[in-house]
Amino acid sequence: MSTLDVTPAPRPPRNPFRGLSRRARIGIGAALTLVAAIIAFLVIFDWNWLRGPIGRYASAQLQREVAITGDLRVHPWSFSPKAEAFGVRIGQPAWAKSVDPQAGQMARVERIAVQIKILPLLRGQIVLPFLAIDRADVRLLRDKEGRANWTFGARKSDKPLKLPAVQRLVINEGRLRVDDRQHGALFVGTVNAQERAGDKGGRFVLEGKGDLNRSAFVAQVTGGPLLNISPSRPYPFDADIRAGSTRITAEGKVIKPFDLGRFETQLTVSGADLNRLHDLTGLTLPNTPPYKVSGHLVRKGDRYDFEKLSGRVGDSDLSGDLFVLTGRERPYLEADLRSRRLDFDDLGSLFGAAPATGRGETASAGQKVEAAQRDATQRLLPDATLQVDRIRAMDAKVSYRAETVNAPNLPLRKVSAEVVLEKGVLTVDPLALTFSRGDLKGKVRLDARPATPKTDIDVRLLNGRLEDFIPFKSDGKPAIEGAVMARAKLTGTGNSVHRAAASADGSVTLVAPHGQMRQAFAELLGVNASKGLLLLLSKSDKETPVRCAVADFDVRNGVMTTTALVADTGVVLAKGRGTVNLATERMDFRIEGDSKKPRLLRLFIPITIKGPIMAPKPGLDVSKTLGQGGVATALGSLINPLAALLPFVTTGEAKDADCAGLVSEARQQGAPVKVGQTTAAKVKK
């Protein structure tokens, strides 16, 4: 019996349209035809037809003229479509020509090419696999009121820049001009960016170079390869920026590429003068000697925190923390700073004075030239012009303290100050200087709002000692000892320390209510040549009490004129008069003394102190002596030779000064002294 091989016939393929109604089949066919038509349209479509509509839409959104003058090419057939635009032009806002008639266009770009990933876009993320900018010429402008041509609509110019994640960025032959008139900065230079091969698989490099306010500027920012960049992973970077003598190096990361409103970095800043950082940061910082500081910088939106700051400014160490707030009418800086050891001459730079330039001192080349000019002209008060526009452009609150002070010519131990800058008014209150014995306390107020700044100073010296400020010694012992108090209350106008002093009005009072001094020097106050010189030559350490000494000055238009100048000792009552001209920085004093005890011979010669404040010269007014001698000679030839001695004989009729009254008047002027302090000190034996 045979077996039959029976193979079933194959089934015909199922028609997907079977079961559909005729109307449904017509609809599907029409849709497929439409898709095919769209594809065919896109293939043959001339994208240049959209240049006009795109330009008009962009112009309306950016509120300035935007045009594509070259070809517009689109390559849509990919999950990462690409577009290229040639001859892109972006105009200036309407106000720009009134600020800079030569502003021209904001940007001219020969070619922009951009590619975007579709799938991340569906998740709300923008990732650009490729972005190229060829031969761009960009001109950025900000006026003094803060209007910037890179802001569009209501967006503020100082808001942090947020860029999408770019996996390959190329900038070829870019030219950039930044004219920031609000901060007084002008940069003209070139910008290039590209990937470079390296030992670690390549790196991204962004370079810029040119001139910043006529100083050479070079910047280089490097980072890891952009290929694997992700919006969810931090992007590491290094930066090296040099502008003239200023250098900034950074090693950090952008928390969310490329949201430049959030990053952190280890930062080191160095240069010849902190004030020059204004060109890079827009912050008003004081003049200083050469410096180098480091710290951890964190940016979160409008706030910058510079944490664990440490370094040196001149020959002083500096540490602390500070933060800066932007996004306000004026930037705001708040800092808590301290020095373990302050070199006192470094403080002079804050007021425009050059620091010391001797051996072992730190000063820039320019500051050394200024110091040489100061020494040659024997000027004390610095004449550097105050940059009032910068003071008006920032607010600040700074606390500073120095634990120890190096001041070779002063018994200074500590310094502290609380500084507040608000709406163009700078206040230092309190200002405190602690000496080995005594304190100088007070406040300073600088109003930079008027065209010519106004300065008010009110400082008091409490519980000081004469021997600390008059360090003259004889045989190892102080020539003068005792308490000293003082007050200076002055108001002046001018845009430098010298000009403010030259116009100052007010009063200066100094009181030494009691003490003692070597009798030899007391006798010389009355220029008792016979007694004073004899005591000096014999090296006598005999002392005499100082009942009181008062120097009171009325200050008008920069000239200090004595209203009282008295030194009452146990043996001599000395009185004087004179002036100190703060404009010319010269003094002119005349001191006359009278003995309290009978002297057979006493040469009555007033003492003069004249010359520059920095180098006054003591002398004798011999005209008084010649007058006495001339009259004596004439009388002696006519009457009696003994009569010639009369002008040189004193009966010692000088009376004690009214110390209580003088000190009381000083108190009315604000000198911090009590009337009871006029009790005479005991004479040392």
Secondary structure as GFF3:
##gff-version 3
##sequence-region A 1 685
A	DSSP	alpha_helix	22	44	.	.	.	ID=ss1
A	DSSP	three_ten_helix	47	50	.	.	.	ID=ss2
A	DSSP	alpha_helix	51	62	.	.	.	ID=ss3
A	DSSP	beta_strand	66	68	.	.	.	ID=ss4
A	DSSP	beta_strand	72	75	.	.	.	ID=ss5
A	DSSP	beta_strand	82	90	.	.	.	ID=ss6
A	DSSP	alpha_helix	96	99	.	.	.	ID=ss7
A	DSSP	beta_strand	107	115	.	.	.	ID=ss8
A	DSSP	alpha_helix	118	122	.	.	.	ID=ss9
A	DSSP	beta_strand	127	128	.	.	.	ID=ss10
A	DSSP	beta_strand	130	142	.	.	.	ID=ss11
A	DSSP	beta_strand	165	166	.	.	.	ID=ss12
A	DSSP	beta_strand	169	180	.	.	.	ID=ss13
A	DSSP	beta_strand	185	196	.	.	.	ID=ss14
A	DSSP	beta_strand	203	212	.	.	.	ID=ss15
A	DSSP	beta_strand	215	223	.	.	.	ID=ss16
A	DSSP	beta_strand	235	243	.	.	.	ID=ss17
A	DSSP	beta_strand	246	254	.	.	.	ID=ss18
A	DSSP	beta_strand	262	271	.	.	.	ID=ss19
A	DSSP	three_ten_helix	274	277	.	.	.	ID=ss20
A	DSSP	alpha_helix	278	281	.	.	.	ID=ss21
A	DSSP	beta_strand	291	300	.	.	.	ID=ss22
A	DSSP	beta_strand	303	313	.	.	.	ID=ss23
A	DSSP	beta_strand	316	325	.	.	.	ID=ss24
A	DSSP	beta_strand	332	339	.	.	.	ID=ss25
A	DSSP	beta_strand	342	343	.	.	.	ID=ss26
A	DSSP	three_ten_helix	344	351	.	.	.	ID=ss27
A	DSSP	alpha_helix	365	377	.	.	.	ID=ss28
A	DSSP	alpha_helix	388	392	.	.	.	ID=ss29
A	DSSP	beta_strand	395	402	.	.	.	ID=ss30
A	DSSP	beta_strand	405	406	.	.	.	ID=ss31
A	DSSP	beta_strand	412	422	.	.	.	ID=ss32
A	DSSP	beta_strand	425	435	.	.	.	ID=ss33
A	DSSP	beta_strand	439	447	.	.	.	ID=ss34
A	DSSP	beta_strand	454	465	.	.	.	ID=ss35
A	DSSP	alpha_helix	466	469	.	.	.	ID=ss36
A	DSSP	beta_strand	473	474	.	.	.	ID=ss37
A	DSSP	beta_strand	477	478	.	.	.	ID=ss38
A	DSSP	beta_strand	480	493	.	.	.	ID=ss39
A	DSSP	alpha_helix	497	502	.	.	.	ID=ss40
A	DSSP	beta_strand	505	512	.	.	.	ID=ss41
A	DSSP	beta_strand	515	518	.	.	.	ID=ss42
A	DSSP	alpha_helix	519	525	.	.	.	ID=ss43
A	DSSP	alpha_helix	529	537	.	.	.	ID=ss44
A	DSSP	beta_strand	543	556	.	.	.	ID=ss45
A	DSSP	beta_strand	559	569	.	.	.	ID=ss46
A	DSSP	beta_strand	572	581	.	.	.	ID=ss47
A	DSSP	beta_strand	586	595	.	.	.	ID=ss48
A	DSSP	beta_strand	607	612	.	.	.	ID=ss49
A	DSSP	beta_strand	617	620	.	.	.	ID=ss50
A	DSSP	alpha_helix	622	638	.	.	.	ID=ss51
A	DSSP	three_ten_helix	641	648	.	.	.	ID=ss52
A	DSSP	alpha_helix	659	668	.	.	.	ID=ss53
A	DSSP	three_ten_helix	675	678	.	.	.	ID=ss54
###
